[in-house]
Amino acid sequence: MRQYRYCDIKIEFKKNKESEKIEWERKIIEKINRIPMNTLTKDIIEDKKNITIKIISKINRDIDLTRIHETLRKIDKTLKISIAENIK
């Protein structure tokens, strides 16, 4: 059995004012980097109201996905979080 699993993580945020954007993005990237996972791809999509970050990651099997979800929930202005394990 594999020691890890691949997961799709999607986080949606309310968009900030341009003046706050750089500092806010730095804090988000810091918090995402603290999560015990290997990020394979990271896409950032912006529209008029929201910012969506889509991450494909490799996560160790002994790490509980609810722990990752709780860590992401602590980020300011989070609207939606979804974590889906890819089964292949």
PyMOL commands that set and color helices and strands:
alter all, ss='L'
color gray80, all
select helices_A, chain A and resi 18-34+65-73
alter helices_A, ss='H'
color red, helices_A
select strands_A, chain A and resi 4-14+38-46+50-60+78-86
alter strands_A, ss='S'
color yellow, strands_A
deselect
rebuild
show_as cartoon
